[in-house]
Amino acid sequence: ILGFAELIKSEASEPDAQEYADVIMNSGTHLLNLVNEILDLSKIEAGELSFNYQSTPLKSLLNEAAMAHQSTASAKQLSLTLELAETLPETIETDPTRLLQILNNLLSNAVKFTEQGSITVSVIRSGSDIAFAVADTGPGIPPEAREQVFEKFKQLENFLTRRHDGTGLGLALVKQLVEHMNGRITLESEVGLGSTFTVYL
């Protein structure tokens, strides 16, 4: 589907056809991501998801994650900034694919739910861990709902989800991946001011 949509987009001269191809590509990409998330969660639950740890350049991986969401943030007039502590190592031993998956899910959520303001990715040393924090100036999450956001297929039944579609899989997958990488994730949030998800690995 994605391949033929891209072919139509590259060869079509009519603006309408290009627009329709864009819709197909965006919808197809959304569906592909959904299928991949379900497959990953299923593999984790079956104990079959593999991790490939290797020496990974940290700054280039973080730049890659930020750049992937820069255009979407800019389209909503949101600033997206990367703040890296000077004490960070050049490389870390991690699974770069899974770490990118974690960061991409957190950034995707931040951009989706933030209507104005900023998104900041801060990375620091925290004892023997590295802490990856994604902070937004979105609507925030009330205290009684904070555990729910990490549950599969759970979305908060309020003004947030009436305006944003989704499956409630992203954060559940993030939590599972982080825990399988011997890490932990925390959430700090204040209604009306924003949320900060911090992953310690």
DRENTORNU-951583 format. One record per residue (C-alpha): residue in three letters; chain; x, y, z. Coordinates in pm, 1 decimal. Example, Ala and Ser with C-alpha at 12.3 -4.5 7.8 and 13.67 -1.06 7.14 Angstrom:
REM DRENTORNU-951583
resn: ALA	chain: A	u: 1230.0	v: -450.0	w: 780.0
resn: SER	chain: A	u: 1367.0	v: -106.0	w: 714.0
This chain:
REM DRENTORNU-951583
resn: ILE	chain: A	u: 0.0	v: 0.0	w: 0.0
resn: LEU	chain: A	u: 271.2	v: 246.1	w: 98.9
resn: GLY	chain: A	u: 486.0	v: 157.6	w: -201.9
resn: PHE	chain: A	u: 209.6	v: 211.9	w: -456.2
resn: ALA	chain: A	u: 91.2	v: 529.9	w: -281.9
resn: GLU	chain: A	u: 446.1	v: 665.7	w: -308.1
resn: LEU	chain: A	u: 455.5	v: 565.8	w: -675.8
resn: ILE	chain: A	u: 127.6	v: 750.8	w: -743.8
resn: LYS	chain: A	u: 255.7	v: 1057.6	w: -558.0
resn: SER	chain: A	u: 579.1	v: 1065.2	w: -758.1
resn: GLU	chain: A	u: 408.1	v: 1021.3	w: -1096.0
resn: ALA	chain: A	u: 77.0	v: 1206.0	w: -1056.5
resn: SER	chain: A	u: 64.2	v: 1560.2	w: -1193.3
resn: GLU	chain: A	u: -281.9	v: 1655.5	w: -1062.9
resn: PRO	chain: A	u: -282.9	v: 1820.5	w: -716.7
resn: ASP	chain: A	u: -588.7	v: 1617.7	w: -610.9
resn: ALA	chain: A	u: -416.1	v: 1287.8	w: -689.4
resn: GLN	chain: A	u: -107.5	v: 1395.0	w: -491.9
resn: GLU	chain: A	u: -328.2	v: 1490.5	w: -197.0
resn: TYR	chain: A	u: -511.5	v: 1156.6	w: -207.2
resn: ALA	chain: A	u: -177.8	v: 971.2	w: -223.9
resn: ASP	chain: A	u: -62.9	v: 1167.7	w: 83.9
resn: VAL	chain: A	u: -374.8	v: 1059.6	w: 273.5
resn: ILE	chain: A	u: -314.9	v: 695.3	w: 177.8
resn: MET	chain: A	u: 51.2	v: 716.6	w: 283.7
resn: ASN	chain: A	u: -28.5	v: 881.2	w: 618.1
resn: SER	chain: A	u: -307.0	v: 634.4	w: 695.6
resn: GLY	chain: A	u: -93.7	v: 340.3	w: 585.6
resn: THR	chain: A	u: 196.8	v: 455.1	w: 803.3
resn: HIS	chain: A	u: -36.8	v: 490.9	w: 1102.1
resn: LEU	chain: A	u: -168.6	v: 138.0	w: 1045.3
resn: LEU	chain: A	u: 184.2	v: -2.1	w: 1004.7
resn: ASN	chain: A	u: 291.2	v: 156.0	w: 1332.9
resn: LEU	chain: A	u: -15.8	v: 15.9	w: 1506.9
resn: VAL	chain: A	u: 51.9	v: -337.5	w: 1377.8
resn: ASN	chain: A	u: 417.8	v: -313.9	w: 1482.9
resn: GLU	chain: A	u: 322.1	v: -199.8	w: 1833.7
resn: ILE	chain: A	u: 75.3	v: -487.3	w: 1874.6
resn: LEU	chain: A	u: 335.7	v: -736.6	w: 1749.2
resn: ASP	chain: A	u: 601.5	v: -600.0	w: 1984.5
resn: LEU	chain: A	u: 367.5	v: -614.8	w: 2284.2
resn: SER	chain: A	u: 270.0	v: -970.3	w: 2193.3
resn: LYS	chain: A	u: 636.7	v: -1071.0	w: 2165.7
resn: ILE	chain: A	u: 716.4	v: -913.6	w: 2503.0
resn: GLU	chain: A	u: 428.5	v: -1099.7	w: 2669.4
resn: ALA	chain: A	u: 544.0	v: -1424.8	w: 2509.6
resn: GLY	chain: A	u: 903.9	v: -1358.0	w: 2618.0
resn: GLU	chain: A	u: 1019.0	v: -1359.2	w: 2256.8
resn: LEU	chain: A	u: 1123.3	v: -998.9	w: 2195.8
resn: SER	chain: A	u: 1498.9	v: -987.3	w: 2140.0
resn: PHE	chain: A	u: 1734.1	v: -704.9	w: 2234.0
resn: ASN	chain: A	u: 2058.2	v: -634.9	w: 2049.5
resn: TYR	chain: A	u: 2294.1	v: -441.5	w: 2276.6
resn: GLN	chain: A	u: 2583.1	v: -262.8	w: 2110.6
resn: SER	chain: A	u: 2807.0	v: 40.0	w: 2151.4
resn: THR	chain: A	u: 2588.9	v: 329.9	w: 2034.6
resn: PRO	chain: A	u: 2682.5	v: 696.3	w: 1972.6
resn: LEU	chain: A	u: 2448.0	v: 873.9	w: 2212.4
resn: LYS	chain: A	u: 2429.3	v: 1224.7	w: 2065.5
resn: SER	chain: A	u: 2361.6	v: 1111.9	w: 1709.1
resn: LEU	chain: A	u: 2082.8	v: 880.0	w: 1829.9
resn: LEU	chain: A	u: 1922.3	v: 1165.9	w: 2026.1
resn: ASN	chain: A	u: 1951.9	v: 1400.9	w: 1727.9
resn: GLU	chain: A	u: 1788.1	v: 1139.3	w: 1507.9
resn: ALA	chain: A	u: 1494.5	v: 1106.8	w: 1751.0
resn: ALA	chain: A	u: 1446.8	v: 1483.8	w: 1776.4
resn: MET	chain: A	u: 1472.9	v: 1543.5	w: 1400.2
resn: ALA	chain: A	u: 1205.5	v: 1281.8	w: 1330.8
resn: HIS	chain: A	u: 949.1	v: 1499.9	w: 1513.1
resn: GLN	chain: A	u: 1079.1	v: 1846.0	w: 1428.8
resn: SER	chain: A	u: 854.8	v: 1905.3	w: 1126.0
resn: THR	chain: A	u: 538.7	v: 1788.4	w: 1306.6
resn: ALA	chain: A	u: 620.5	v: 2015.7	w: 1600.2
resn: SER	chain: A	u: 695.5	v: 2309.6	w: 1370.6
resn: ALA	chain: A	u: 363.5	v: 2259.6	w: 1190.5
resn: LYS	chain: A	u: 191.6	v: 2317.6	w: 1527.8
resn: GLN	chain: A	u: 426.6	v: 2610.6	w: 1603.0
resn: LEU	chain: A	u: 583.2	v: 2420.2	w: 1892.6
resn: SER	chain: A	u: 951.4	v: 2452.7	w: 1976.9
resn: LEU	chain: A	u: 1134.2	v: 2122.4	w: 2016.7
resn: THR	chain: A	u: 1471.1	v: 2144.9	w: 2187.3
resn: LEU	chain: A	u: 1738.3	v: 1897.7	w: 2290.5
resn: GLU	chain: A	u: 1934.2	v: 1967.8	w: 2611.1
resn: LEU	chain: A	u: 2233.3	v: 1739.1	w: 2666.9
resn: ALA	chain: A	u: 2447.6	v: 1744.4	w: 2980.1
resn: GLU	chain: A	u: 2820.9	v: 1794.1	w: 2919.3
resn: THR	chain: A	u: 2899.5	v: 1488.6	w: 3133.5
resn: LEU	chain: A	u: 2726.8	v: 1242.8	w: 2898.9
resn: PRO	chain: A	u: 2946.7	v: 967.4	w: 2752.4
resn: GLU	chain: A	u: 3016.7	v: 960.1	w: 2379.4
resn: THR	chain: A	u: 2876.2	v: 607.4	w: 2350.0
resn: ILE	chain: A	u: 2651.3	v: 382.8	w: 2557.5
resn: GLU	chain: A	u: 2581.0	v: 9.7	w: 2556.5
resn: THR	chain: A	u: 2217.3	v: -20.3	w: 2453.7
resn: ASP	chain: A	u: 1980.1	v: -152.7	w: 2189.8
resn: PRO	chain: A	u: 1960.4	v: 155.5	w: 1962.6
resn: THR	chain: A	u: 1644.5	v: 36.6	w: 1785.1
resn: ARG	chain: A	u: 1455.6	v: -9.1	w: 2112.7
resn: LEU	chain: A	u: 1586.1	v: 314.3	w: 2264.4
resn: LEU	chain: A	u: 1474.4	v: 503.2	w: 1952.5
resn: GLN	chain: A	u: 1136.5	v: 331.5	w: 1978.4
resn: ILE	chain: A	u: 1101.7	v: 451.8	w: 2338.7
resn: LEU	chain: A	u: 1201.6	v: 809.8	w: 2256.3
resn: ASN	chain: A	u: 986.7	v: 823.0	w: 1943.3
resn: ASN	chain: A	u: 677.9	v: 709.8	w: 2134.1
resn: LEU	chain: A	u: 733.4	v: 970.1	w: 2406.8
resn: LEU	chain: A	u: 799.7	v: 1247.6	w: 2154.4
resn: SER	chain: A	u: 502.5	v: 1147.6	w: 1940.0
resn: ASN	chain: A	u: 273.4	v: 1171.2	w: 2243.6
resn: ALA	chain: A	u: 420.7	v: 1505.0	w: 2349.5
resn: VAL	chain: A	u: 367.2	v: 1658.5	w: 2004.3
resn: LYS	chain: A	u: 19.4	v: 1508.9	w: 1970.6
resn: PHE	chain: A	u: -117.0	v: 1642.8	w: 2298.4
resn: THR	chain: A	u: 60.4	v: 1979.5	w: 2312.6
resn: GLU	chain: A	u: -125.7	v: 2261.8	w: 2140.6
resn: GLN	chain: A	u: 106.3	v: 2549.5	w: 2228.5
resn: GLY	chain: A	u: 438.9	v: 2603.2	w: 2394.0
resn: SER	chain: A	u: 732.3	v: 2366.3	w: 2383.2
resn: ILE	chain: A	u: 870.0	v: 2014.9	w: 2407.9
resn: THR	chain: A	u: 1210.6	v: 1963.5	w: 2567.1
resn: VAL	chain: A	u: 1423.6	v: 1649.4	w: 2565.8
resn: SER	chain: A	u: 1677.2	v: 1661.5	w: 2849.9
resn: VAL	chain: A	u: 1941.9	v: 1394.5	w: 2894.1
resn: ILE	chain: A	u: 2165.6	v: 1379.8	w: 3202.8
resn: ARG	chain: A	u: 2369.3	v: 1137.7	w: 3410.8
resn: SER	chain: A	u: 2179.4	v: 1019.1	w: 3717.8
resn: GLY	chain: A	u: 2408.8	v: 808.0	w: 3933.5
resn: SER	chain: A	u: 2492.4	v: 498.9	w: 3730.4
resn: ASP	chain: A	u: 2194.8	v: 565.1	w: 3498.1
resn: ILE	chain: A	u: 2131.4	v: 798.0	w: 3209.8
resn: ALA	chain: A	u: 1800.1	v: 983.3	w: 3243.1
resn: PHE	chain: A	u: 1603.9	v: 1071.2	w: 2928.9
resn: ALA	chain: A	u: 1329.5	v: 1325.4	w: 3010.0
resn: VAL	chain: A	u: 1061.8	v: 1438.4	w: 2762.8
resn: ALA	chain: A	u: 876.1	v: 1743.2	w: 2895.4
resn: ASP	chain: A	u: 580.8	v: 1915.7	w: 2730.7
resn: THR	chain: A	u: 354.1	v: 2211.5	w: 2800.3
resn: GLY	chain: A	u: 40.0	v: 2014.6	w: 2721.3
resn: PRO	chain: A	u: -279.8	v: 1974.8	w: 2926.3
resn: GLY	chain: A	u: -123.8	v: 1752.6	w: 3192.4
resn: ILE	chain: A	u: -259.6	v: 1434.7	w: 3349.9
resn: PRO	chain: A	u: -458.8	v: 1431.3	w: 3675.9
resn: PRO	chain: A	u: -309.1	v: 1227.6	w: 3965.4
resn: GLU	chain: A	u: -585.9	v: 966.0	w: 3965.9
resn: ALA	chain: A	u: -521.4	v: 884.4	w: 3598.6
resn: ARG	chain: A	u: -142.9	v: 854.7	w: 3596.1
resn: GLU	chain: A	u: -125.3	v: 477.8	w: 3644.2
resn: GLN	chain: A	u: -379.6	v: 421.0	w: 3367.3
resn: VAL	chain: A	u: -168.4	v: 581.1	w: 3094.3
resn: PHE	chain: A	u: 74.9	v: 287.0	w: 3105.9
resn: GLU	chain: A	u: -199.1	v: 23.0	w: 3062.6
resn: LYS	chain: A	u: -271.5	v: -137.7	w: 2726.1
resn: PHE	chain: A	u: -566.6	v: 0.6	w: 2529.9
resn: LYS	chain: A	u: -633.8	v: 253.3	w: 2807.3
resn: GLN	chain: A	u: -699.7	v: 612.8	w: 2720.5
resn: LEU	chain: A	u: -818.7	v: 882.4	w: 2951.7
resn: GLU	chain: A	u: -1188.7	v: 937.2	w: 2892.3
resn: ASN	chain: A	u: -1183.7	v: 1313.1	w: 2897.7
resn: PHE	chain: A	u: -1119.7	v: 1615.0	w: 2677.0
resn: LEU	chain: A	u: -783.4	v: 1473.5	w: 2572.4
resn: THR	chain: A	u: -903.9	v: 1165.4	w: 2390.3
resn: ARG	chain: A	u: -1210.0	v: 1325.8	w: 2242.9
resn: ARG	chain: A	u: -972.7	v: 1545.8	w: 2045.0
resn: HIS	chain: A	u: -698.2	v: 1291.1	w: 1974.0
resn: ASP	chain: A	u: -743.7	v: 946.3	w: 1829.8
resn: GLY	chain: A	u: -517.0	v: 660.0	w: 1929.0
resn: THR	chain: A	u: -512.8	v: 310.9	w: 2069.9
resn: GLY	chain: A	u: -347.9	v: 361.1	w: 2406.8
resn: LEU	chain: A	u: -62.9	v: 126.7	w: 2311.1
resn: GLY	chain: A	u: 234.0	v: 363.9	w: 2291.8
resn: LEU	chain: A	u: 301.1	v: 420.4	w: 2662.0
resn: ALA	chain: A	u: 223.7	v: 58.2	w: 2750.1
resn: LEU	chain: A	u: 489.3	v: -48.0	w: 2500.8
resn: VAL	chain: A	u: 736.3	v: 211.3	w: 2632.5
resn: LYS	chain: A	u: 693.9	v: 84.6	w: 2989.4
resn: GLN	chain: A	u: 743.0	v: -277.8	w: 2884.7
resn: LEU	chain: A	u: 1052.8	v: -197.5	w: 2677.6
resn: VAL	chain: A	u: 1206.9	v: 12.3	w: 2955.5
resn: GLU	chain: A	u: 1150.6	v: -259.9	w: 3215.3
resn: HIS	chain: A	u: 1293.4	v: -528.2	w: 2986.8
resn: MET	chain: A	u: 1603.0	v: -308.4	w: 2948.5
resn: ASN	chain: A	u: 1635.2	v: -308.5	w: 3330.9
resn: GLY	chain: A	u: 1521.9	v: 52.0	w: 3355.0
resn: ARG	chain: A	u: 1228.7	v: 242.7	w: 3494.8
resn: ILE	chain: A	u: 998.6	v: 522.9	w: 3383.8
resn: THR	chain: A	u: 844.7	v: 800.6	w: 3592.1
resn: LEU	chain: A	u: 574.1	v: 1056.7	w: 3523.6
resn: GLU	chain: A	u: 543.0	v: 1403.4	w: 3671.6
resn: SER	chain: A	u: 247.2	v: 1612.1	w: 3563.6
resn: GLU	chain: A	u: 37.8	v: 1910.0	w: 3658.5
resn: VAL	chain: A	u: -301.1	v: 1970.4	w: 3500.0
resn: GLY	chain: A	u: -287.8	v: 2275.0	w: 3275.2
resn: LEU	chain: A	u: 91.7	v: 2299.1	w: 3282.9
resn: GLY	chain: A	u: 224.5	v: 1985.1	w: 3118.3
resn: SER	chain: A	u: 388.3	v: 1647.1	w: 3175.5
resn: THR	chain: A	u: 737.7	v: 1506.0	w: 3200.8
resn: PHE	chain: A	u: 812.0	v: 1139.9	w: 3129.1
resn: THR	chain: A	u: 1159.6	v: 1034.1	w: 3244.4
resn: VAL	chain: A	u: 1324.1	v: 706.4	w: 3145.9
resn: TYR	chain: A	u: 1618.6	v: 582.5	w: 3353.1
resn: LEU	chain: A	u: 1843.9	v: 327.6	w: 3181.7
